[in-house]
């Protein structure tokens, strides 16, 4: 009887340990969810204030609808801090390899920006200066190329 009681007691401790661990994990996840919801609501209040200020390129109704949609996505965990950059970098990957580095520079804020979403699009522009090497068909060092005398115009003499 004593041996079975010890086994039972041991298994209860294991079960209690697992349950305690699960409760701690659930509490942490719940706290993250509350924090995410608070952050989403805080961001929504900022977005809403911006929409109501008239500074948005969109009409007020559209701006408020987009702010609400962003809050809902953030509360569902579908809107992360790096989502914009990840999407922009994914668009860079469809470009030819030689253009991808310039695209990444624009994504990270280099260059100039003009236009607006409300106006039909945002144009991001960078300028890359490429210095080409001189042509390789020049004569080797120390060799003087032959001179060619151009013909004289008619009626002139030398």
Order of alpha helices (4+ residues) and beta strands (2+ residues): alpha-alpha-alpha-alpha-beta-beta
